[in-house]
Amino acid sequence: GYSPTAAPPARPRSSVHSGPSVLPTTTTTTTTTTTTIPVIAAAEPARFSTGDAQLDALLPTLPPVLWEGGAHVHFGYNPIDCCHAGGYNPEPNDVWVSERALRSGAALTYVTVHELAHSVHLRSGRAGALTAAVAGAPAVRPGSPWDDSEKVADCVAWVLYPEATAASGLTYWNCPDPWRTQVRVALG
């Protein structure tokens, strides 16, 4: 046998040798591991069918935070409070954007974001933080139960789309600091 210090016998240098010889054998085991990489399908962009191509094109470009309230968007006049550029009905959580918002891209963006912001304010987990963010701000609809929500909705529009909001000429107020910064923080 072999001792730890003895060298094994030399292997023949040629395939021609005399007599049988016994060479040490080695067994090799190979393990193959297969890793399956899950296929990730890209989510198809949401498709909207409000009845207006401009509004349908705008909606999928809006940030996800505006959909946290789960509002349903419709094109047309709000059946509860007619004839404005936009409107929000808390029950059943409907946003209405009318033909009056189509006068410019800025107006369409502002009205849509403002109305969706009502849903975020009143129907999402951000309600308390958004209300607190506009606390102490001057009234924009004095005596109205909608005063805080209008302030929040305009501030959300100013935070997310300041250029379109300014160009729209439709806002209740300009949501100056510290309220704009506080709403930005509340939106995360």
C-alpha positions in Angstrom: 0.0 0.0 0.0 0.8 3.6 0.0 2.0 5.5 3.0 1.4 9.2 3.3 5.0 9.9 2.4 5.5 7.3 -0.4 4.9 8.5 -4.0 2.4 6.4 -6.1 3.9 4.3 -8.8 4.7 6.2 -12.0 2.2 5.9 -14.8 3.4 4.4 -18.0 4.5 6.9 -20.6 3.3 4.7 -23.4 0.2 2.6 -24.1 2.6 -0.3 -24.9 3.7 -2.0 -21.7 4.4 -5.5 -20.7 2.1 -7.5 -18.5 -0.9 -6.3 -16.6 -0.6 -3.4 -14.4 -3.0 -1.9 -11.9 -3.3 1.8 -11.9 -5.2 3.7 -9.2 -8.7 4.8 -10.2 -10.4 8.0 -9.6 -14.2 8.5 -9.4 -15.5 11.9 -10.3 -19.1 13.0 -9.5 -20.5 16.0 -11.2 -23.6 17.8 -9.9 -25.5 20.1 -12.1 -27.7 22.8 -10.6 -30.3 24.4 -12.8 -31.6 27.8 -11.8 -34.9 28.8 -13.2 -35.2 32.5 -13.7 -38.8 33.6 -13.5 -40.2 35.4 -16.6 -41.3 38.8 -15.7 -43.9 40.2 -18.0 -44.1 43.9 -18.2 -47.5 45.2 -17.1 -49.5 46.5 -20.0 -50.3 50.2 -19.6 -53.8 50.9 -18.5 -56.2 51.7 -21.2 -58.9 54.2 -20.7 -62.1 54.7 -22.6 -63.7 57.9 -21.3 -65.0 59.0 -24.6 -62.3 61.6 -25.3 -59.1 60.8 -27.0 -57.1 63.6 -25.3 -58.2 62.6 -21.8 -57.6 58.9 -22.6 -54.0 59.7 -23.7 -53.3 61.8 -20.6 -54.6 59.4 -17.9 -52.0 56.6 -18.3 -49.2 59.2 -18.0 -50.3 60.4 -14.5 -48.4 59.3 -11.4 -49.7 56.3 -9.5 -50.4 58.4 -6.4 -53.3 59.9 -8.2 -55.0 56.5 -8.5 -54.6 55.6 -4.8 -58.2 56.8 -4.1 -59.6 54.4 -6.7 -61.6 57.1 -8.6 -63.4 56.4 -11.9 -62.8 59.0 -14.6 -65.6 60.1 -17.0 -65.6 62.6 -19.8 -68.6 64.9 -19.7 -70.3 67.2 -17.3 -70.8 66.2 -13.7 -74.4 65.2 -13.4 -74.6 66.4 -9.8 -73.1 69.8 -10.4 -73.2 70.6 -14.1 -71.2 72.7 -16.4 -67.8 73.1 -14.8 -64.5 72.1 -16.4 -64.3 69.3 -13.9 -66.0 67.8 -10.8 -65.7 65.2 -8.2 -68.5 63.1 -6.6 -67.4 61.4 -3.5 -70.2 58.8 -3.8 -69.5 56.8 -6.0 -66.0 58.2 -6.2 -66.4 59.6 -9.7 -64.2 62.2 -11.4 -65.7 64.2 -14.3 -63.7 66.1 -16.9 -65.7 68.1 -19.4 -65.1 69.7 -22.7 -64.4 73.0 -21.0 -61.0 71.4 -19.8 -60.0 70.8 -23.5 -59.2 74.4 -24.2 -55.5 73.6 -23.7 -53.2 70.8 -22.6 -52.5 72.7 -19.4 -56.1 73.1 -18.6 -56.8 69.4 -19.2 -53.9 68.3 -17.1 -54.7 70.7 -14.2 -58.4 69.8 -14.1 -57.8 66.1 -14.3 -55.1 66.1 -11.6 -57.1 68.5 -9.4 -60.2 66.2 -9.6 -58.3 63.0 -9.0 -56.6 64.7 -6.0 -60.0 65.0 -4.3 -60.2 61.2 -4.5 -56.7 60.8 -3.1 -57.6 63.2 -0.3 -60.9 61.7 0.6 -60.4 58.0 -0.2 -56.8 57.0 0.4 -54.6 56.5 3.4 -53.2 59.9 2.8 -56.3 61.8 4.0 -55.1 62.8 7.4 -51.6 63.8 6.2 -53.0 65.9 3.3 -55.6 67.6 5.5 -52.9 68.4 8.1 -50.6 69.7 5.3 -53.1 72.5 4.5 -54.0 73.3 8.1 -53.9 77.0 8.8 -54.0 78.0 5.1 -56.4 80.8 4.1 -59.9 79.7 3.0 -60.4 79.3 -0.7 -64.1 78.4 -0.5 -65.1 80.2 2.7 -67.9 78.4 4.6 -67.8 75.4 2.2 -67.4 71.9 3.5 -65.1 71.5 0.5 -62.6 74.2 1.6 -59.9 71.8 2.8 -60.3 69.4 -0.2 -60.1 72.3 -2.7 -56.9 73.5 -1.0 -55.5 69.9 -1.0 -56.5 69.3 -4.7 -54.9 72.6 -5.9 -51.7 71.9 -3.8 -51.4 68.4 -5.3 -51.7 69.9 -8.8 -49.1 72.6 -7.9 -46.7 69.9 -6.5 -47.1 67.4 -9.4 -47.6 69.7 -12.4 -46.6 73.3 -11.5 -46.2 74.5 -15.1 -49.5 73.1 -16.3 -51.3 74.3 -13.2 -49.9 77.8 -13.6 -50.7 77.9 -17.3 -54.3 76.7 -16.8 -55.4 79.9 -15.1 -58.1 77.8 -13.3 -56.8 77.4 -9.8 -58.4 78.3 -6.5 -55.1 79.5 -5.1 -51.3 79.1 -5.7 -50.6 76.9 -2.7 -47.6 78.9 -1.4 -45.1 77.5 1.0 -45.2 76.1 3.7 -48.4 74.4 2.4 -46.9 73.3 -0.9 -43.9 71.7 0.8 -46.1 70.0 3.4 -48.3 68.5 0.6 -45.2 67.3 -1.2 -44.1 65.5 1.9 -47.6 64.1 2.5 -47.5 62.7 -1.1 -44.2 61.0 -0.3 
